[in-house]
Amino acid sequence: MTAAKLGSKLTFENVAKRYGAFTALEPVNLVIEAGEFFALLGPSGSGKSTLLGMAAGFVPPSQGRILVEGKDISRVPPERRNIGMVFQNYSLFPFLNVFRNVAFPLEMRRVPKNEIAERVNRMLSMVRLSHLADRLPSQLSGGQQQRVALARAAVYDPSVLLMDEPLGALDKNLREEMQDEIKQFHAKIGATIIYVTHDQHEAAAMADRTAVLNQGMVMQCGPQSQLYEAPANAFVAGFL
């Protein structure tokens, strides 16, 4: 399926994060190409969520620059970055129905009501939830809630979409089903996706390229086949 919109190129240029004497992330240099599905893979505490938080604007870098299409966004507040975010716990508003949850980012941007209705209906159709538009999150399954979260994150056409272990709360069978859903969703919206996971199989099934992190450092970055066939060090070989 042809992507609706090509995402933006995202560059981490010598980006690091320190909290006093503790270094959460050593200097990182990564280029995620426009429209790429890129995974950040590593154990807990490896720095992958810190890197994602800096891309979102929630965590200020201690040094370096974050560039979108060559424009430095390092000090741009989160709401002005045109970057979408999907969290592990979905973060849906329990008192709003599906339609209003998806509409919320557009309402905050003061988009005209008729355009909101058009865009929300189109997005709900894309994630196959049009028939549940009036339901509350508590009336949905875990997979349906995840699809609402995807729709809400993408409804305002972000050029980059960040996903922080979005399938972590689901059981094994539903995780595998949702992996396919997210890949199809990526093909439809065309955004650049950065996907955080600690699951090697998930990264292998979904990502075009993967960066393996450990102890705040990028150990290796490349296509999954390269990581498996030519690991850069003993950690990458053992972890995969």
N, C-alpha and C positions, 0 to 999 in steps of 0.2 A: 504494500500500500504506500502511496506517495505521502511523504511527510507534509503536514500542513504548513510548517514553518521551520526553517533551519535555525538551530540554536546558535549561541555565540561561543567563540573561542575564549577559554578561561586559562589564565597563566598565573602560577604562583612563582614569584621571583625572589629567591633568597628569603623566604618567609619563615620566621621562627616565633616561638612563644615561650616566654619565661615568666615564672611567678617567683620573684625574689631570686634566691639561689637555685631554685628548682627549674630545670628546663623540661617543659612538657613536649616541646617539638623543636628538634634541631633544624637548622636552615634547610628548607625544601625548595627545589626547583622542579616544577612540573608544568607541562602544557597539555591541556585537555582540548581536543579539537572540536570545532563546531559540529553539533549533532551527535557527538560520540557518547556511548554508554560506558562510563569509566567507573571502576570499583576501587574503593579503598578497603583493603583487606588486612586484618591483623588481630591479635589477641586484645583483650581488655587492657586499657592503659597504654596502648601503642602510639596514640596520638592522632588516630584517624578522625575521631569526633571533634577534636580540637581544630584540625585542619578544616573540617566541614563548617564548624562554627565561625571560623574566620572568613570563609567564603560567604556565609550568610550575613555576616556583620554583627553577630552576637558576641564574638571574641575579638578584641583589637589585637593585631599582630605587634610583637615587640620589635620586630624589624622586618624589612622587605616590603614588597608591593604585591597587590592582587590586581590583576588587569582583566577587564572584559573587553574583547576586541581592541586591545591596546590602550584602553582608558583606565587610569588608576582609580579603583573604587575603595581602596584601603580605609579611607576615612569617611566614606559615604554611609549614612545611617541605613539600617536594614530595609526600611520601608521605601527607600528610594533606589534600591539596587535592581529592581525587576528580576529578583531571584525567588523562586518558589521553594517551599520546604514541606516535606512529609515526615512526620515524627513517628516513632515506634508506637506510641499510645494513641495515634490518630488526632488527638486534641480537638475533637468535634464538640460543638456547643450542644449540650444535652437538651436544652430547652428550645432549640430551633429545629425545624424539620429539614429534610435532606435538601430541598430547594433553597431554603434560606441559608443553610450552612455553606453551600456552594456559592451563593450570591454574595456572601459577606465581604470578600475581598473587593468585589466590584462596588458594593455600597460604600465602603471606606474610601474608594477612589472617586466617589461621586459620579459614577457612570449613569447616564440616563436610564430610567426604569425600563423602557421598551428594549433597550440594548441589553440590559441585564437579563431580562426574560429570554431573549434570543440566545445569548451566550450560555446561560445556565442550561437551557433546554438542549442545546447542541452538545454540551459537555456531558449531561446526564445520558443522552442517547449514546454517546461514545463509550461510556462505561456501563451501558445496559442497565440503567437504574431509573429510567423515565417513569416506570410504573410504580416506583416507590418514593416519588418526589414529596409526598405529604407525610411520610413516616418520620418518627423521631429516631435518633441513633440507637436508643435502647430497644427499638423494635427491629433492628437489623442484625444479621449475623456478622461475625468478625470480618469475613471477606467482603461483605457489602459495605461495612464501615470503612474498610481500607480503600475501596473504590470511590467512596464519597471524598475521602481525604485526598486521593489523587486528583479527582475532578476539581476540588476547591483549590489545590495548589497550582493547577494548570489553567484555570478559567480566565485569568488575566494575561495569558500568553507570555509567561516568563521565558527569557532566553536561556536560562539555566535553572534546572530543577534538582534540588538536593534531597536525598533520601537517607535518613539516619536509622538503619536497621528496621525498615518498615514492616518486615514480616516476622519480627522476633516474637510477637505475642500469639502467633498462629501455630496450629498443630502441623505435623509433617506433611500430610496430604494437602492441606489447604495452602501451605507454603509453596509447594510445587505448582499448584494450580495458579496461585497468584504471581509466581515468577513468569509464567506464560502471559498472564494478563498485563503485567507491567511492561514486558517486551513488546507486546502488541500496542500498548498505550504509547510507548516511546516512538514506535513507527508512525503512529497517527499524528502525534503533536510535533515531532521533530526537534524538541528541545535537547540541549546538552544535559545529560544526567550524570550526577556524581552520586554514587551509591555506596554507603558505608555498610560493611558486614564483617562478621568474624567467621562466617561459614564459607569454607573453600569451595564447596560444591555450588553454592549459590553464585559466587563470583564467576566460576567456570561456566555456569549455565547462561549467565546474563550479559556479562561485560565484553566489550570489544577489547579493552585493555584493563589491566589491574596493576595497582601499586601496592606492594606488600610492605607494611610498616611493622616496626618493633622498637620498643624503648625510645619512641620519639624520632625515629629515623626511617627514611625510605630505604628499604633493603634492596628492592629491585622493582622495575616497572616495565611492563611489556604485555604482549598478547599471552593468553593462558598457555598456549602450546610452548612458547619460549620459556615461561616460568617453570613448567614441568620438565622440559627437555634439557634446559641449560640454566639451572638455578645458580644465582650469583654467589651464594654462600650456604653454609650448613643450616642456618635458620630457615631460609626459604625452602630448601630441600626437605627439611623435617616438617615444617608447617604444612606444606602441600602434600 
